[in-house]
Amino acid sequence: MTFRAPHEMHVKRFSRNLGLGIVLLGFVALVFALTVVKVTQGAVLHQNDGKPAPQVEAGS
C-alpha cells in the first residue's frame, strides 16, 4: 500500500485551519480569563450591566 503525498491545496488548507483554531482558542481563553477575574472579584451582574440597579421604594 502506498501513500500519496498530500496535494499543495490540502497543505495550505491545513495550515490555515490550524492558524484559525489557534486564534479561536486564544479568544476562548481570553473570555474565560475575564470571566474568572470578574467572578472572583465578586462583581454583581445585572441585566443592564454598567448601570446602577433600580431601587424599589417601600410603600409605593
C-alpha distance matrix in Angstrom:
0.0 3.8 6.8 9.9 13.2 15.5 18.2 21.7 23.2 21.0 21.8 25.5 25.5 24.1 26.7 29.4 28.5 28.5 31.9 33.3 32.3 34.0 37.1 37.3 37.0 39.8 41.9 41.5 42.4 45.5 46.7 46.2 48.1 50.9 51.2 51.4 54.1 56.1 56.0 56.9 59.9 61.2 61.3 62.6 60.5 62.4 61.4 62.9 61.8 63.8 67.1 69.5 69.4 72.4 75.2 76.8 80.6 82.4 85.1 83.8
3.8 0.0 3.8 6.5 9.7 12.4 15.1 18.3 20.2 18.2 18.8 22.5 22.9 21.7 24.1 26.8 26.4 26.4 29.6 31.2 30.5 32.1 35.1 35.5 35.4 38.0 40.2 40.1 41.0 43.9 45.3 45.0 46.8 49.5 50.0 50.4 52.9 54.9 55.1 56.0 58.8 60.3 60.3 61.7 59.5 61.4 60.4 61.7 60.6 62.4 65.7 68.3 68.4 71.4 74.3 76.0 79.8 81.7 84.5 83.1
6.8 3.8 0.0 3.8 6.5 8.9 11.9 15.1 16.8 14.6 15.2 18.9 19.2 17.9 20.3 23.1 22.6 22.7 25.8 27.5 26.8 28.5 31.4 31.9 31.9 34.4 36.6 36.6 37.5 40.3 41.7 41.6 43.4 46.0 46.6 47.0 49.5 51.5 51.7 52.7 55.4 57.0 56.9 58.3 56.1 58.0 57.0 58.2 57.0 58.8 62.1 64.8 64.9 67.9 70.9 72.7 76.4 78.4 81.2 79.8
9.9 6.5 3.8 0.0 3.8 6.3 8.6 11.9 13.9 12.3 13.0 16.5 17.2 16.5 18.8 21.3 21.4 21.8 24.6 26.3 26.1 27.8 30.4 31.2 31.6 33.9 35.9 36.3 37.4 39.9 41.4 41.6 43.3 45.8 46.6 47.2 49.5 51.4 51.9 53.0 55.5 57.1 56.8 58.3 56.0 57.7 56.6 57.6 56.5 58.1 61.4 64.2 64.5 67.5 70.6 72.4 76.2 78.3 81.1 79.5
13.2 9.7 6.5 3.8 0.0 3.8 6.4 9.0 11.5 10.1 9.9 13.4 14.7 13.9 15.7 18.5 19.0 19.2 21.7 23.7 23.8 25.2 27.8 28.9 29.3 31.4 33.5 34.1 35.1 37.5 39.1 39.5 41.0 43.5 44.5 45.2 47.2 49.2 49.9 51.0 53.3 55.1 54.7 56.3 54.1 55.9 54.8 55.7 54.4 55.9 59.2 62.1 62.6 65.6 68.7 70.7 74.4 76.7 79.5 78.0
15.5 12.4 8.9 6.3 3.8 0.0 3.8 6.5 8.2 6.3 6.7 10.2 11.0 10.5 12.7 15.1 15.5 16.1 18.7 20.3 20.6 22.3 24.6 25.6 26.3 28.5 30.3 31.0 32.2 34.5 36.0 36.6 38.2 40.5 41.5 42.4 44.4 46.3 47.1 48.2 50.5 52.2 51.7 53.2 50.8 52.5 51.4 52.1 51.0 52.5 55.8 58.7 59.2 62.1 65.3 67.3 71.0 73.3 76.1 74.5
18.2 15.1 11.9 8.6 6.4 3.8 0.0 3.8 5.4 5.4 6.6 8.9 10.1 10.9 12.8 14.6 15.5 16.8 18.8 20.3 21.2 23.0 24.9 25.9 27.1 29.1 30.7 31.7 33.2 35.1 36.6 37.5 39.2 41.1 42.2 43.4 45.3 47.0 48.0 49.4 51.4 53.1 52.3 53.7 51.2 52.7 51.4 52.0 50.9 52.3 55.6 58.6 59.2 62.1 65.4 67.4 71.1 73.5 76.2 74.5
21.7 18.3 15.1 11.9 9.0 6.5 3.8 0.0 3.8 5.5 5.1 6.3 8.6 10.0 10.9 12.4 14.3 15.4 16.8 18.5 20.0 21.4 22.9 24.4 25.9 27.4 29.0 30.4 31.8 33.4 35.1 36.2 37.7 39.5 40.9 42.1 43.8 45.5 46.7 48.1 49.9 51.8 50.9 52.4 50.0 51.4 50.1 50.5 49.3 50.5 53.8 56.9 57.7 60.6 64.0 66.1 69.8 72.4 75.1 73.3
23.2 20.2 16.8 13.9 11.5 8.2 5.4 3.8 0.0 3.8 5.5 5.3 6.1 8.6 10.1 10.6 12.1 14.2 15.5 16.5 18.1 20.1 21.2 22.4 24.2 25.9 27.0 28.4 30.2 31.7 33.0 34.4 36.1 37.7 38.9 40.4 42.2 43.6 44.8 46.4 48.2 49.9 48.8 50.1 47.5 48.8 47.3 47.7 46.7 48.0 51.2 54.4 55.1 57.9 61.2 63.3 67.0 69.6 72.2 70.3
21.0 18.2 14.6 12.3 10.1 6.3 5.4 5.5 3.8 0.0 3.8 5.5 5.0 6.0 8.6 9.8 10.3 12.0 14.1 15.2 16.1 18.2 19.9 20.7 22.1 24.2 25.5 26.5 28.1 30.1 31.3 32.3 34.2 36.0 37.0 38.3 40.3 41.8 42.8 44.3 46.4 47.9 47.1 48.4 45.9 47.3 46.0 46.6 45.6 47.0 50.3 53.3 53.8 56.7 60.0 62.0 65.7 68.1 70.8 69.1
21.8 18.8 15.2 13.0 9.9 6.7 6.6 5.1 5.5 3.8 0.0 3.8 5.5 5.2 6.3 8.7 9.9 10.6 12.4 14.3 15.3 16.7 18.6 20.0 21.1 22.8 24.6 25.8 27.0 28.8 30.5 31.5 32.9 34.9 36.2 37.3 39.1 40.9 42.0 43.2 45.2 47.1 46.3 47.9 45.6 47.3 46.2 46.7 45.4 46.6 50.0 53.0 53.7 56.7 59.9 62.1 65.8 68.3 71.1 69.5
25.5 22.5 18.9 16.5 13.4 10.2 8.9 6.3 5.3 5.5 3.8 0.0 3.8 5.5 5.2 6.2 8.6 9.9 10.7 12.3 14.2 15.5 16.7 18.4 20.0 21.3 22.8 24.4 25.8 27.2 28.9 30.3 31.7 33.3 34.8 36.2 37.7 39.3 40.8 42.1 43.9 45.7 44.7 46.3 43.9 45.4 44.2 44.5 43.2 44.3 47.6 50.7 51.6 54.6 57.9 60.1 63.8 66.4 69.2 67.5
25.5 22.9 19.2 17.2 14.7 11.0 10.1 8.6 6.1 5.0 5.5 3.8 0.0 3.8 5.5 5.1 6.1 8.5 9.9 10.5 12.1 14.2 15.4 16.3 18.1 19.9 21.0 22.3 24.1 25.7 27.0 28.3 30.1 31.6 32.8 34.4 36.1 37.5 38.7 40.3 42.2 43.8 42.7 44.0 41.5 42.9 41.6 42.0 41.0 42.2 45.5 48.6 49.3 52.2 55.5 57.6 61.3 63.8 66.5 64.7
24.1 21.7 17.9 16.5 13.9 10.5 10.9 10.0 8.6 6.0 5.2 5.5 3.8 0.0 3.8 5.4 5.1 6.0 8.6 9.8 10.3 12.2 14.2 15.2 16.2 18.3 19.9 20.8 22.3 24.3 25.7 26.6 28.3 30.2 31.3 32.5 34.4 36.1 37.1 38.5 40.5 42.2 41.5 42.9 40.6 42.3 41.2 41.9 40.6 42.0 45.3 48.2 48.8 51.9 55.0 57.1 60.8 63.3 66.1 64.5
26.7 24.1 20.3 18.8 15.7 12.7 12.8 10.9 10.1 8.6 6.3 5.2 5.5 3.8 0.0 3.8 5.5 5.0 6.2 8.6 9.7 10.6 12.4 14.2 15.3 16.6 18.5 20.0 21.0 22.7 24.6 25.7 26.9 28.8 30.3 31.5 33.0 34.8 36.2 37.3 39.2 41.1 40.4 42.1 39.9 41.7 40.8 41.2 39.7 40.8 44.2 47.2 48.0 51.2 54.3 56.6 60.3 62.8 65.8 64.2
29.4 26.8 23.1 21.3 18.5 15.1 14.6 12.4 10.6 9.8 8.7 6.2 5.1 5.4 3.8 0.0 3.8 5.4 5.1 6.2 8.5 10.0 10.7 12.3 14.2 15.5 16.7 18.4 20.0 21.2 22.8 24.3 25.8 27.3 28.8 30.3 31.8 33.3 34.7 36.2 37.9 39.7 38.6 40.1 37.8 39.3 38.2 38.4 37.1 38.1 41.5 44.6 45.5 48.5 51.8 54.1 57.7 60.4 63.2 61.5
28.5 26.4 22.6 21.4 19.0 15.5 15.5 14.3 12.1 10.3 9.9 8.6 6.1 5.1 5.5 3.8 0.0 3.8 5.4 5.1 6.0 8.6 9.9 10.4 12.1 14.2 15.3 16.3 18.1 19.9 21.1 22.3 24.1 25.8 26.8 28.3 30.2 31.6 32.7 34.3 36.2 37.8 36.8 38.2 35.8 37.4 36.3 36.8 35.6 37.0 40.3 43.2 43.9 46.9 50.1 52.2 55.9 58.4 61.2 59.6
28.5 26.4 22.7 21.8 19.2 16.1 16.8 15.4 14.2 12.0 10.6 9.9 8.5 6.0 5.0 5.4 3.8 0.0 3.8 5.5 5.0 6.3 8.7 9.9 10.5 12.4 14.3 15.3 16.4 18.4 20.1 20.9 22.4 24.5 25.7 26.8 28.6 30.4 31.5 32.7 34.7 36.5 35.9 37.6 35.5 37.4 36.7 37.2 35.6 36.9 40.4 43.2 43.9 47.1 50.1 52.4 56.0 58.5 61.5 60.0
31.9 29.6 25.8 24.6 21.7 18.7 18.8 16.8 15.5 14.1 12.4 10.7 9.9 8.6 6.2 5.1 5.4 3.8 0.0 3.8 5.4 5.2 6.3 8.7 9.9 10.7 12.5 14.4 15.4 16.7 18.7 20.0 21.1 22.8 24.5 25.8 27.1 28.9 30.4 31.6 33.3 35.3 34.4 36.2 34.2 36.0 35.4 35.6 33.8 34.8 38.3 41.2 42.2 45.4 48.5 51.0 54.6 57.2 60.2 58.7
33.3 31.2 27.5 26.3 23.7 20.3 20.3 18.5 16.5 15.2 14.3 12.3 10.5 9.8 8.6 6.2 5.1 5.5 3.8 0.0 3.8 5.4 5.1 6.1 8.6 9.8 10.6 12.3 14.1 15.3 16.6 18.3 19.9 21.2 22.6 24.3 25.8 27.1 28.6 30.2 31.8 33.5 32.4 33.9 31.6 33.2 32.3 32.6 31.1 32.3 35.7 38.7 39.5 42.6 45.8 48.1 51.7 54.3 57.3 55.6
32.3 30.5 26.8 26.1 23.8 20.6 21.2 20.0 18.1 16.1 15.3 14.2 12.1 10.3 9.7 8.5 6.0 5.0 5.4 3.8 0.0 3.8 5.5 5.1 6.1 8.6 9.9 10.5 12.2 14.2 15.4 16.3 18.1 20.0 21.0 22.3 24.3 25.8 26.8 28.3 30.3 31.9 31.2 32.7 30.5 32.4 31.7 32.4 30.8 32.2 35.7 38.4 39.0 42.1 45.2 47.4 51.0 53.4 56.4 55.0
34.0 32.1 28.5 27.8 25.2 22.3 23.0 21.4 20.1 18.2 16.7 15.5 14.2 12.2 10.6 10.0 8.6 6.3 5.2 5.4 3.8 0.0 3.8 5.5 5.1 6.2 8.7 9.9 10.5 12.3 14.4 15.2 16.3 18.4 19.9 20.9 22.4 24.4 25.7 26.7 28.6 30.6 30.0 31.9 30.1 32.2 31.9 32.4 30.4 31.5 35.1 37.7 38.6 41.9 44.8 47.3 50.9 53.3 56.5 55.2
37.1 35.1 31.4 30.4 27.8 24.6 24.9 22.9 21.2 19.9 18.6 16.7 15.4 14.2 12.4 10.7 9.9 8.7 6.3 5.1 5.5 3.8 0.0 3.8 5.5 5.1 6.3 8.8 9.9 10.6 12.5 14.3 15.3 16.7 18.5 20.0 21.2 22.7 24.4 25.8 27.3 29.2 28.2 30.0 28.0 29.9 29.5 29.6 27.7 28.6 32.2 35.0 36.1 39.3 42.4 44.9 48.5 51.1 54.2 52.7
37.3 35.5 31.9 31.2 28.9 25.6 25.9 24.4 22.4 20.7 20.0 18.4 16.3 15.2 14.2 12.3 10.4 9.9 8.7 6.1 5.1 5.5 3.8 0.0 3.8 5.3 5.0 6.2 8.5 9.8 10.7 12.2 14.1 15.4 16.6 18.3 20.0 21.2 22.5 24.3 26.0 27.5 26.4 27.9 25.7 27.5 26.9 27.4 25.7 27.1 30.6 33.3 34.0 37.2 40.2 42.5 46.2 48.7 51.7 50.2
37.0 35.4 31.9 31.6 29.3 26.3 27.1 25.9 24.2 22.1 21.1 20.0 18.1 16.2 15.3 14.2 12.1 10.5 9.9 8.6 6.1 5.1 5.5 3.8 0.0 3.8 5.4 5.1 6.1 8.6 10.0 10.4 12.1 14.2 15.3 16.3 18.3 19.9 20.9 22.3 24.3 26.0 25.5 27.2 25.4 27.6 27.4 28.2 26.2 27.7 31.2 33.6 34.2 37.6 40.4 42.7 46.3 48.6 51.8 50.6
39.8 38.0 34.4 33.9 31.4 28.5 29.1 27.4 25.9 24.2 22.8 21.3 19.9 18.3 16.6 15.5 14.2 12.4 10.7 9.8 8.6 6.2 5.1 5.3 3.8 0.0 3.8 5.5 5.1 6.2 8.7 9.8 10.4 12.3 14.2 15.2 16.4 18.3 19.9 21.0 22.6 24.7 24.0 26.1 24.5 26.9 27.0 27.3 25.0 25.9 29.6 32.1 33.0 36.5 39.3 41.9 45.4 47.9 51.1 50.0
41.9 40.2 36.6 35.9 33.5 30.3 30.7 29.0 27.0 25.5 24.6 22.8 21.0 19.9 18.5 16.7 15.3 14.3 12.5 10.6 9.9 8.7 6.3 5.0 5.4 3.8 0.0 3.8 5.4 5.1 6.3 8.6 9.8 10.7 12.3 14.3 15.4 16.6 18.4 20.0 21.4 23.1 21.9 23.7 21.8 23.8 23.6 23.9 21.8 22.8 26.4 29.0 30.0 33.3 36.3 38.8 42.4 44.9 48.1 46.8
41.5 40.1 36.6 36.3 34.1 31.0 31.7 30.4 28.4 26.5 25.8 24.4 22.3 20.8 20.0 18.4 16.3 15.3 14.4 12.3 10.5 9.9 8.8 6.2 5.1 5.5 3.8 0.0 3.8 5.4 5.2 6.1 8.5 10.0 10.5 12.2 14.3 15.4 16.4 18.2 20.1 21.5 20.7 22.3 20.3 22.5 22.4 23.3 21.2 22.9 26.3 28.6 29.1 32.5 35.3 37.6 41.2 43.5 46.7 45.5
42.4 41.0 37.5 37.4 35.1 32.2 33.2 31.8 30.2 28.1 27.0 25.8 24.1 22.3 21.0 20.0 18.1 16.4 15.4 14.1 12.2 10.5 9.9 8.5 6.1 5.1 5.4 3.8 0.0 3.8 5.5 5.0 6.0 8.6 9.8 10.4 12.2 14.2 15.3 16.3 18.3 20.2 19.9 22.0 20.7 23.4 23.9 24.6 22.1 23.4 27.0 29.0 29.7 33.3 35.8 38.3 41.8 44.1 47.4 46.5
45.5 43.9 40.3 39.9 37.5 34.5 35.1 33.4 31.7 30.1 28.8 27.2 25.7 24.3 22.7 21.2 19.9 18.4 16.7 15.3 14.2 12.3 10.6 9.8 8.6 6.2 5.1 5.4 3.8 0.0 3.8 5.4 5.1 6.2 8.6 9.9 10.6 12.3 14.2 15.4 16.7 18.8 18.0 20.2 18.9 21.5 22.1 22.3 19.6 20.5 24.1 26.3 27.4 31.0 33.6 36.3 39.8 42.2 45.6 44.6
46.7 45.3 41.7 41.4 39.1 36.0 36.6 35.1 33.0 31.3 30.5 28.9 27.0 25.7 24.6 22.8 21.1 20.1 18.7 16.6 15.4 14.4 12.5 10.7 10.0 8.7 6.3 5.2 5.5 3.8 0.0 3.8 5.5 5.2 6.1 8.7 10.0 10.6 12.2 14.2 15.5 16.9 15.8 17.6 15.8 18.2 18.6 19.1 16.7 18.0 21.6 23.8 24.5 28.0 30.7 33.2 36.7 39.2 42.4 41.3
46.2 45.0 41.6 41.6 39.5 36.6 37.5 36.2 34.4 32.3 31.5 30.3 28.3 26.6 25.7 24.3 22.3 20.9 20.0 18.3 16.3 15.2 14.3 12.2 10.4 9.8 8.6 6.1 5.0 5.4 3.8 0.0 3.8 5.5 5.1 6.2 8.6 9.9 10.5 12.2 14.3 15.6 15.3 17.2 15.9 18.8 19.6 20.7 18.1 19.8 23.2 24.9 25.2 28.8 31.2 33.6 37.1 39.2 42.6 41.8
48.1 46.8 43.4 43.3 41.0 38.2 39.2 37.7 36.1 34.2 32.9 31.7 30.1 28.3 26.9 25.8 24.1 22.4 21.1 19.9 18.1 16.3 15.3 14.1 12.1 10.4 9.8 8.5 6.0 5.1 5.5 3.8 0.0 3.8 5.4 5.1 6.2 8.6 9.9 10.6 12.3 14.5 14.5 17.1 16.5 19.7 21.0 21.6 18.6 19.6 23.1 24.7 25.5 29.2 31.4 34.0 37.4 39.6 43.1 42.4
50.9 49.5 46.0 45.8 43.5 40.5 41.1 39.5 37.7 36.0 34.9 33.3 31.6 30.2 28.8 27.3 25.8 24.5 22.8 21.2 20.0 18.4 16.7 15.4 14.2 12.3 10.7 10.0 8.6 6.2 5.2 5.5 3.8 0.0 3.8 5.5 5.2 6.1 8.6 10.0 10.7 12.7 11.8 14.4 13.6 16.6 18.0 18.2 15.0 15.9 19.4 21.1 22.1 25.8 28.2 31.0 34.3 36.7 40.1 39.4
51.2 50.0 46.6 46.6 44.5 41.5 42.2 40.9 38.9 37.0 36.2 34.8 32.8 31.3 30.3 28.8 26.8 25.7 24.5 22.6 21.0 19.9 18.5 16.6 15.3 14.2 12.3 10.5 9.8 8.6 6.1 5.1 5.4 3.8 0.0 3.8 5.5 5.2 6.1 8.5 10.0 11.0 10.3 12.3 11.3 14.4 15.9 16.8 13.9 15.5 18.8 20.1 20.5 24.2 26.4 28.9 32.3 34.5 37.9 37.2
51.4 50.4 47.0 47.2 45.2 42.4 43.4 42.1 40.4 38.3 37.3 36.2 34.4 32.5 31.5 30.3 28.3 26.8 25.8 24.3 22.3 20.9 20.0 18.3 16.3 15.2 14.3 12.2 10.4 9.9 8.7 6.2 5.1 5.5 3.8 0.0 3.8 5.5 5.2 6.0 8.5 10.0 10.7 13.2 13.2 16.8 18.7 19.8 16.7 18.2 21.3 22.1 22.4 26.1 28.0 30.4 33.7 35.6 39.1 38.8
54.1 52.9 49.5 49.5 47.2 44.4 45.3 43.8 42.2 40.3 39.1 37.7 36.1 34.4 33.0 31.8 30.2 28.6 27.1 25.8 24.3 22.4 21.2 20.0 18.3 16.4 15.4 14.3 12.2 10.6 10.0 8.6 6.2 5.2 5.5 3.8 0.0 3.8 5.5 5.3 6.2 8.8 9.3 12.5 13.1 16.6 18.9 19.4 16.0 16.6 19.8 20.6 21.4 25.2 27.0 29.8 32.9 35.0 38.6 38.3
56.1 54.9 51.5 51.4 49.2 46.3 47.0 45.5 43.6 41.8 40.9 39.3 37.5 36.1 34.8 33.3 31.6 30.4 28.9 27.1 25.8 24.4 22.7 21.2 19.9 18.3 16.6 15.4 14.2 12.3 10.6 9.9 8.6 6.1 5.2 5.5 3.8 0.0 3.8 5.6 5.3 6.7 5.9 8.9 9.4 12.9 15.3 15.8 12.4 13.3 16.3 17.0 17.7 21.5 23.3 26.1 29.3 31.4 35.0 34.6
56.0 55.1 51.7 51.9 49.9 47.1 48.0 46.7 44.8 42.8 42.0 40.8 38.7 37.1 36.2 34.7 32.7 31.5 30.4 28.6 26.8 25.7 24.4 22.5 20.9 19.9 18.4 16.4 15.3 14.2 12.2 10.5 9.9 8.6 6.1 5.2 5.5 3.8 0.0 3.8 5.4 5.3 6.1 8.4 9.2 13.0 15.6 16.8 13.8 15.4 17.9 18.1 18.1 21.7 23.2 25.6 28.8 30.6 34.2 34.0
56.9 56.0 52.7 53.0 51.0 48.2 49.4 48.1 46.4 44.3 43.2 42.1 40.3 38.5 37.3 36.2 34.3 32.7 31.6 30.2 28.3 26.7 25.8 24.3 22.3 21.0 20.0 18.2 16.3 15.4 14.2 12.2 10.6 10.0 8.5 6.0 5.3 5.6 3.8 0.0 3.8 5.3 7.8 10.8 12.4 16.2 19.0 20.1 16.9 17.9 20.4 20.2 20.5 24.1 25.2 27.7 30.6 32.3 36.0 36.1
59.9 58.8 55.4 55.5 53.3 50.5 51.4 49.9 48.2 46.4 45.2 43.9 42.2 40.5 39.2 37.9 36.2 34.7 33.3 31.8 30.3 28.6 27.3 26.0 24.3 22.6 21.4 20.1 18.3 16.7 15.5 14.3 12.3 10.7 10.0 8.5 6.2 5.3 5.4 3.8 0.0 3.8 5.6 9.2 11.5 15.0 18.2 18.7 15.2 15.6 17.9 17.6 18.3 22.0 23.0 25.8 28.5 30.4 34.1 34.2
61.2 60.3 57.0 57.1 55.1 52.2 53.1 51.8 49.9 47.9 47.1 45.7 43.8 42.2 41.1 39.7 37.8 36.5 35.3 33.5 31.9 30.6 29.2 27.5 26.0 24.7 23.1 21.5 20.2 18.8 16.9 15.6 14.5 12.7 11.0 10.0 8.8 6.7 5.3 5.3 3.8 0.0 3.8 6.3 9.1 12.6 16.0 16.9 13.8 14.8 16.6 15.7 15.8 19.3 20.1 22.6 25.4 27.1 30.8 31.0
61.3 60.3 56.9 56.8 54.7 51.7 52.3 50.9 48.8 47.1 46.3 44.7 42.7 41.5 40.4 38.6 36.8 35.9 34.4 32.4 31.2 30.0 28.2 26.4 25.5 24.0 21.9 20.7 19.9 18.0 15.8 15.3 14.5 11.8 10.3 10.7 9.3 5.9 6.1 7.8 5.6 3.8 0.0 3.8 6.3 9.5 12.9 13.4 10.2 11.0 12.9 12.5 12.8 16.6 17.9 20.7 23.7 25.7 29.4 29.2
62.6 61.7 58.3 58.3 56.3 53.2 53.7 52.4 50.1 48.4 47.9 46.3 44.0 42.9 42.1 40.1 38.2 37.6 36.2 33.9 32.7 31.9 30.0 27.9 27.2 26.1 23.7 22.3 22.0 20.2 17.6 17.2 17.1 14.4 12.3 13.2 12.5 8.9 8.4 10.8 9.2 6.3 3.8 0.0 3.8 6.5 10.1 11.1 8.6 10.2 11.3 10.4 9.8 13.4 14.8 17.3 20.5 22.5 26.1 25.8
60.5 59.5 56.1 56.0 54.1 50.8 51.2 50.0 47.5 45.9 45.6 43.9 41.5 40.6 39.9 37.8 35.8 35.5 34.2 31.6 30.5 30.1 28.0 25.7 25.4 24.5 21.8 20.3 20.7 18.9 15.8 15.9 16.5 13.6 11.3 13.2 13.1 9.4 9.2 12.4 11.5 9.1 6.3 3.8 0.0 3.8 6.9 8.3 6.2 8.9 10.4 10.5 9.7 13.2 15.4 17.7 21.2 23.4 26.7 26.0
62.4 61.4 58.0 57.7 55.9 52.5 52.7 51.4 48.8 47.3 47.3 45.4 42.9 42.3 41.7 39.3 37.4 37.4 36.0 33.2 32.4 32.2 29.9 27.5 27.6 26.9 23.8 22.5 23.4 21.5 18.2 18.8 19.7 16.6 14.4 16.8 16.6 12.9 13.0 16.2 15.0 12.6 9.5 6.5 3.8 0.0 3.8 5.3 4.8 8.0 8.3 8.6 7.2 10.3 12.9 15.1 18.7 21.2 24.3 23.1
61.4 60.4 57.0 56.6 54.8 51.4 51.4 50.1 47.3 46.0 46.2 44.2 41.6 41.2 40.8 38.2 36.3 36.7 35.4 32.3 31.7 31.9 29.5 26.9 27.4 27.0 23.6 22.4 23.9 22.1 18.6 19.6 21.0 18.0 15.9 18.7 18.9 15.3 15.6 19.0 18.2 16.0 12.9 10.1 6.9 3.8 0.0 3.8 5.7 9.2 9.3 10.5 9.0 11.1 14.3 16.0 19.7 22.3 25.0 23.4
62.9 61.7 58.2 57.6 55.7 52.1 52.0 50.5 47.7 46.6 46.7 44.5 42.0 41.9 41.2 38.4 36.8 37.2 35.6 32.6 32.4 32.4 29.6 27.4 28.2 27.3 23.9 23.3 24.6 22.3 19.1 20.7 21.6 18.2 16.8 19.8 19.4 15.8 16.8 20.1 18.7 16.9 13.4 11.1 8.3 5.3 3.8 0.0 3.8 6.3 6.1 8.3 8.0 10.2 13.8 16.1 19.6 22.6 25.3 23.4
61.8 60.6 57.0 56.5 54.4 51.0 50.9 49.3 46.7 45.6 45.4 43.2 41.0 40.6 39.7 37.1 35.6 35.6 33.8 31.1 30.8 30.4 27.7 25.7 26.2 25.0 21.8 21.2 22.1 19.6 16.7 18.1 18.6 15.0 13.9 16.7 16.0 12.4 13.8 16.9 15.2 13.8 10.2 8.6 6.2 4.8 5.7 3.8 0.0 3.8 5.6 7.8 8.5 11.7 14.9 17.6 21.0 24.0 27.0 25.6
63.8 62.4 58.8 58.1 55.9 52.5 52.3 50.5 48.0 47.0 46.6 44.3 42.2 42.0 40.8 38.1 37.0 36.9 34.8 32.3 32.2 31.5 28.6 27.1 27.7 25.9 22.8 22.9 23.4 20.5 18.0 19.8 19.6 15.9 15.5 18.2 16.6 13.3 15.4 17.9 15.6 14.8 11.0 10.2 8.9 8.0 9.2 6.3 3.8 0.0 3.8 6.7 9.0 12.1 15.1 18.4 21.3 24.6 27.6 26.2
67.1 65.7 62.1 61.4 59.2 55.8 55.6 53.8 51.2 50.3 50.0 47.6 45.5 45.3 44.2 41.5 40.3 40.4 38.3 35.7 35.7 35.1 32.2 30.6 31.2 29.6 26.4 26.3 27.0 24.1 21.6 23.2 23.1 19.4 18.8 21.3 19.8 16.3 17.9 20.4 17.9 16.6 12.9 11.3 10.4 8.3 9.3 6.1 5.6 3.8 0.0 3.8 6.4 8.8 11.9 15.2 18.0 21.4 24.3 22.7
69.5 68.3 64.8 64.2 62.1 58.7 58.6 56.9 54.4 53.3 53.0 50.7 48.6 48.2 47.2 44.6 43.2 43.2 41.2 38.7 38.4 37.7 35.0 33.3 33.6 32.1 29.0 28.6 29.0 26.3 23.8 24.9 24.7 21.1 20.1 22.1 20.6 17.0 18.1 20.2 17.6 15.7 12.5 10.4 10.5 8.6 10.5 8.3 7.8 6.7 3.8 0.0 3.8 6.3 8.7 12.3 14.9 18.2 21.4 20.1
69.4 68.4 64.9 64.5 62.6 59.2 59.2 57.7 55.1 53.8 53.7 51.6 49.3 48.8 48.0 45.5 43.9 43.9 42.2 39.5 39.0 38.6 36.1 34.0 34.2 33.0 30.0 29.1 29.7 27.4 24.5 25.2 25.5 22.1 20.5 22.4 21.4 17.7 18.1 20.5 18.3 15.8 12.8 9.8 9.7 7.2 9.0 8.0 8.5 9.0 6.4 3.8 0.0 3.8 6.4 9.5 12.6 15.7 18.8 17.6
72.4 71.4 67.9 67.5 65.6 62.1 62.1 60.6 57.9 56.7 56.7 54.6 52.2 51.9 51.2 48.5 46.9 47.1 45.4 42.6 42.1 41.9 39.3 37.2 37.6 36.5 33.3 32.5 33.3 31.0 28.0 28.8 29.2 25.8 24.2 26.1 25.2 21.5 21.7 24.1 22.0 19.3 16.6 13.4 13.2 10.3 11.1 10.2 11.7 12.1 8.8 6.3 3.8 0.0 3.8 6.5 9.5 12.9 15.7 14.1
75.2 74.3 70.9 70.6 68.7 65.3 65.4 64.0 61.2 60.0 59.9 57.9 55.5 55.0 54.3 51.8 50.1 50.1 48.5 45.8 45.2 44.8 42.4 40.2 40.4 39.3 36.3 35.3 35.8 33.6 30.7 31.2 31.4 28.2 26.4 28.0 27.0 23.3 23.2 25.2 23.0 20.1 17.9 14.8 15.4 12.9 14.3 13.8 14.9 15.1 11.9 8.7 6.4 3.8 0.0 3.8 6.3 9.5 12.7 11.8
76.8 76.0 72.7 72.4 70.7 67.3 67.4 66.1 63.3 62.0 62.1 60.1 57.6 57.1 56.6 54.1 52.2 52.4 51.0 48.1 47.4 47.3 44.9 42.5 42.7 41.9 38.8 37.6 38.3 36.3 33.2 33.6 34.0 31.0 28.9 30.4 29.8 26.1 25.6 27.7 25.8 22.6 20.7 17.3 17.7 15.1 16.0 16.1 17.6 18.4 15.2 12.3 9.5 6.5 3.8 0.0 3.8 6.5 9.4 8.6
80.6 79.8 76.4 76.2 74.4 71.0 71.1 69.8 67.0 65.7 65.8 63.8 61.3 60.8 60.3 57.7 55.9 56.0 54.6 51.7 51.0 50.9 48.5 46.2 46.3 45.4 42.4 41.2 41.8 39.8 36.7 37.1 37.4 34.3 32.3 33.7 32.9 29.3 28.8 30.6 28.5 25.4 23.7 20.5 21.2 18.7 19.7 19.6 21.0 21.3 18.0 14.9 12.6 9.5 6.3 3.8 0.0 3.8 6.5 6.2
82.4 81.7 78.4 78.3 76.7 73.3 73.5 72.4 69.6 68.1 68.3 66.4 63.8 63.3 62.8 60.4 58.4 58.5 57.2 54.3 53.4 53.3 51.1 48.7 48.6 47.9 44.9 43.5 44.1 42.2 39.2 39.2 39.6 36.7 34.5 35.6 35.0 31.4 30.6 32.3 30.4 27.1 25.7 22.5 23.4 21.2 22.3 22.6 24.0 24.6 21.4 18.2 15.7 12.9 9.5 6.5 3.8 0.0 3.8 5.7
85.1 84.5 81.2 81.1 79.5 76.1 76.2 75.1 72.2 70.8 71.1 69.2 66.5 66.1 65.8 63.2 61.2 61.5 60.2 57.3 56.4 56.5 54.2 51.7 51.8 51.1 48.1 46.7 47.4 45.6 42.4 42.6 43.1 40.1 37.9 39.1 38.6 35.0 34.2 36.0 34.1 30.8 29.4 26.1 26.7 24.3 25.0 25.3 27.0 27.6 24.3 21.4 18.8 15.7 12.7 9.4 6.5 3.8 0.0 3.8
83.8 83.1 79.8 79.5 78.0 74.5 74.5 73.3 70.3 69.1 69.5 67.5 64.7 64.5 64.2 61.5 59.6 60.0 58.7 55.6 55.0 55.2 52.7 50.2 50.6 50.0 46.8 45.5 46.5 44.6 41.3 41.8 42.4 39.4 37.2 38.8 38.3 34.6 34.0 36.1 34.2 31.0 29.2 25.8 26.0 23.1 23.4 23.4 25.6 26.2 22.7 20.1 17.6 14.1 11.8 8.6 6.2 5.7 3.8 0.0
